[in-house]
Amino acid sequence: MSVTIRPYVTGGWEVDIRFRQPDGTLVRERTKCPLSAKSAAMRWADARARVLLAEGKPQMKPLPQKEARPRTCTLREFAERFLDGYARANREKPSGIATKETILRIHLVPAFGEKSLDAITTEDVQRLKVALKGRAPKTVNNVLTVLSVALKTAVEWGVIERVPCVIKILATPKGTASFYDFEEFERLVKEAQTDPLAYLVTVLGGEAGLRCGEIMALEWSDVDLQKRQLCVARSEWKGHVTVPKGGRLRYVPLTVRLAAALKNARHMRGPRVVCEADGQSLTQKRVQGLMRRVACRAHVKPGVHILRHTFCSHLAMRGAPARAIQELAGHQDLGTTQRYMHLSPAALDAAIRLLDAPSGAQVRGGILEAAGI
């Protein structure tokens, strides 16, 4: 047996004990002595050696094993669960469910499908933005929004502890909406008169502000020719009939031309106002094809939704209050309505004419007055 006492690097004494057990196993222990005096340290070392000789070196306790972390599901595994438990359970519109399904299938699952939900990093999100650099900012934001909602839903359901990444949407320019001016719209109406269906779609969109799905779903029970108003109570998308966008119905007074068009188009082929000769409902492609042919003959930009823009813009240029336009169009946000608040060319011209007024003159109500009069 060997018992050595040597100074410890931080003060005090280090005890080094060595001996070999009867089975040939070498036992060694180096430790700092709790006593400061050398003679006391020698006595403590001898006593410690006798304990080791009698009992052997104590076995080290194994470190506690960390609990195995449960495996987090991947985005591919969570996608269908998210569509069922969130989009369909919350009774979103069929178009909204289809949009989420398409974004997951085309963009998110190919990018993050094999990653665990808690392993999606902020850098991964930025790489996705780079991969979508050829898409419009609004399209990219739609993709990022679906990813954000899916991760937040996973947190609410206890699948992950927190959202693992920062998702920043892109800035999108807010431009004015395209519309037909008065001359273009009248030219479009004139060309549409050769086709009764196209004419009805044109005046319903341009003089009542109906969306394409609302035109397709409009029924005769929604039209009151006595009161000269119609009720926008439903919308159709690929055979699915739901409430209009915004979730509430609205009433729109009829113009003289629209009331006459509805009166002349009255039929008994079915409940739908705009339908085929056999009473079948029109599809979105059919309506778009009608307006594309009419727009081509009128030499204007084709589209169905541009008729709704025209309705709002013409009201604004006629001086209608923004709140009234919002109510007639069924906008949830007044900011959406303000995109259609175009100034008429006459108003713009009158504003520029103010610069032509002589110095010191005043303009009141469009009448030029000399200063001092």
N, C-alpha and C positions, 0 to 999 in steps of 0.2 A: 504494500500500500504506500502511496506517495501523497503527502499533504504539503502544499506549497502556499506560502503567504507572500503576496507582492502588492505594491502600492496600486491603487485603482486610479484610472486616468482622471477622474473628477474628484478625487480625494477619498480617503478611507482605504480599505484593504480588500483585495480580491483573493478568494479562496479557491485553489485548484486541487481537487481530490481525484486520485486515480487508483484503481485496484482492479484485479481480475478475479471474477467469480470462479467457483470450482468447475463449472462447465466450460471455462475458457473465455467467457464473454467479458470484454473490457468495459468497465464502467467509469465514466468520467463526468464530473460536474464542476462547472465554473460558475461562481456566483459572488455577488458583493456581500461582504460581511456587514451585518447591521450594527456592529460595535466599532468604535473609532480607535480605541487603544490597541497597540500591537499585541500585547500579552493577552488581552481579553479576546482578540481575534484568533490567537493561536488556540486558546481553550475552546472557543466556539467551533473552530475547524475540526479539532479532535473529536468533539461531541458529534458533529455532523457526519464525520467519517464513520463512527461507530453505528450511527443510525442507518447510513447507506449500506454498511456491511451486513447489518441484521435484516433490513427490510428491502434492500435493493432500491434502485432509482425509480421514483414514481412515474407512471406512464402519463404522457401528455393527453389531455382531453381533446377529442376531435372537435374541430371547429363546427359550429352549427351550420347545417346545410341551408342555403337559401331556398325558399319555397319556389317550386317550379312555376314560372309565369304562364298563365293560361294562354293558349294560342289565340291570336286575334284573327278574325276572318278577313279574307282579302276583299278588295272592291268588287271583283267578279262574283264572289259568293254573296256579297251584301246587296248587289244591284237589284235582283228580283225581290228580295225581302223589302228593300226600300220602296220599290214601285207598289207592292201590295200593301205594305203596312203604313205607308205615308200617302202616296198620291191617290191610290184607289180608296183607301180607308177614309181619307178626307173628302172624297167625292169631288175631286177636281174634274174639270171639263175633259171630255175625251181628247180634245186637241192638246190640252196641257199634259195629259198622261203620255200621249204619243210623242210629244216633244221631248219629255224627259227620257223616255225609252230610246229615242233616236240618239240623243246626246250621249247617253251611257254607252250605247252599242257602237257608235261611230268614233267617238272622241275619248271618253274617259276609260272605258274598259281596255281598249288597245294601249293606252298610255300607262295606266296604273292597275290593270286587272290582276296581276300576280303579286302586287304589293299588299302587305297588311295595312289596314286603315290607319293604324298609328305610326306607320313607317313612311307615309307620304310627307315629304318635306317641302319647305317653301321654295327651295331650288327646283324641286320637281315641278311645282306649279309654274315657275318662271320658264322652265323648258317647254311646258305645254303651250305657253303664250308664244314662244318662238316658233313652235311647230304650226301654230295657227296664224302666222303672220300674214298669210294671203287672204284671210277672212276679214269681214267687216268687224269693226270694234264691237258693235251690238251683238254679233254672233259669238265672239269670244266671251263677252260678258255673260251671255246666256249659258255657255258651257261652264264658266267659273261659278255662276250662281247655283247650278245643279250640284256641282261638287261641294260647294259650301253647305247647301241644305242637307245633302247626304251625310256629311261629316257631323254636322250639328245634331241630326237625327240619331246618328250612332251614339253620340254622347248622351242624349236623352234616354236612349234605350239601354245604357250601361254597357255597350259593346266596347267602347274605348273611354278612357278617363277624361280626355280633353281633345279639342281640335288640334292636330299636330302641326299645323302650318298656318301661315298668314296668306290670305287670298285678297289681293287688291285688284279691283276691276279697272278697266281702261276708261280713260276720259272719252266721251262721245260728243261730237259736235251736235248742237241742236239747231238744225236748219229749218227753214220754212217748208211746209208741205206743198207738193205740186198740185195745181188746180187749173181748171179751164177758166179763161176770162169770159166775159159775157158773150162776145162775138163767137168764140170757139164753142161754147156750150150750145148756143143757138144753132150753129152749123151742125153740131153733133145730133141735136134733137131732130133737125130737118132730115138728116140722113137716116136716122133710126125709124122714121115714120113708115118706111117701106117694109119693116118687119115688126109686127105687133108685139112680139115678145121683147125684142131689143128696145122698142120704144117705151114699154112699161118699165123695164129695168133702168133705162136712162132717167126717166122722170122720178122713179122711186129713189134712186140714188142721188140725183142732182137737186131735187126739190123737196125731199123728205129726209135726206141724210142717212138712209138705211145702209148697213153693211151688206156684203154679199150674202152671208148666211142668213141675215134677217130678211132679205128680199126672197130668198128661197123658201123660208119657213112662214112667210106672211100668209094668213088665211082670211077668207071673206068675213069670218066672224070678228076679225080685228078691225074691219073697215066700217065706218059709220058715215055714209054719204049724206045723211040728214044733218048731222053735226059738222060734217066736213072735217073729220079727223080720223087718224088711224092709231092703233095701239101696237107698239112694238113689244111683243110679249114672249117671243121665242127666236131661237137661231138654230141653224142646222149646219153640221159639219160631218161629211162623209156618212150620212144616214143617221147620225146621232142628233137628236133634238134636245136642246138645253135652253136655259134662260139666256137672255142677251148678255153681252160683255158688260161687266159691272154688277151683274146679279139682280137688276131690277128692271121693271118695264117702264116705258115712257109713252107719252101721248104727243103726236105731232099733228098740227093743223094742216089741212090740205090746201095747196094752191089751186087756183081755178083750173089750170092746165092739168094738174095731177088728178083733181076730182073728175074732170071730164074723161081722162084716160081710163080711170078705174071704172067709171060708169059704162064706157063703151066696151071695156074688156070683160064685163060680167059674164060668167058662164056657169054651167052646171056640171062640168066634167069632174069636179072634185073640190075638196075644201081649199086647196092652195090657189092663191091669186095668180101666180106665175107658174105655169105648168105646161107640159107637152099636150099635144092634140088628144092623146088617149088618157089624160088626167094624171100621168106620172109626174113626180117631182123632178125639177131640174137638178143637175149636178153642178158642182162648182166649175168644172171644166167646160160644161155647156154654156154657162153664163159668161165665162171669160171669153169663149169663142165668139159668142154673139157680139160682145162689145169690141173685140179685136177687129172684126170685119167692119163694123160701123165706124170705128175710129180711123181705120185705114181709108175709108171712103171720104171721111171728113177732114183727113190730113191733120189729125191731132194725136197726141200721145195716148196709146191704148191703156186700158185698165178699168177695173170695176171700183176699187176703193178711191180712185181719184175723183169719182163722182161725189163721194162723201166729203172730200176735201173742198170740192167746188161749192157744195151746199153751205159749208161753214164760212168759206171765204166770201161768197156772195152776200151772206147775211152781214158779215163784218164790214164789207165795203158799202153796204146800204145803211150802215150806222146802227145796226142792232147791238144792244149791250152784250158784253162778254158773258154775263151770267145767264142771259136768255139763250145764247148759242150753246152754252154748256148744258143747259137743261134739254134743249131740243136734240142735241147730238148724243146725250147720254154719257158725257165725259165725267169720270170720277174726279179728275184733277183740273183745276182752272188753268194750270200751266199748259196742259194739252190744248185747251181751247185757244189760248193766246198765240199758239203757232199759226192759227188761221186768221189772225187779226191784220190782214193786209190793208194798206192804205190804197185808195183808188188813185189812178193817175191824175185825176182832177185835183185831189187833195195835195198830192205831191207838187203839182204845178203851182198851186196857190201858195204853197210854202216857199217855193223858190222865188215867186214874184215879190215876196217881202224884201228880198235883197235889192230889187229894182226900185224900191220906194226912195224918194229923195231924202237926204239927211234932214232929220227933225220932223219928218212926217209921221203920222200915226195911222195904223190900219185898224178899223173897227168893223167887224162883221163883213169884211170884204170891201168896205168903202174907204178909199184913200182920202185922208183929211190933212190939210195943211196945218202946220204947227201954229197954235195960238187961235185957231178958229173953233 
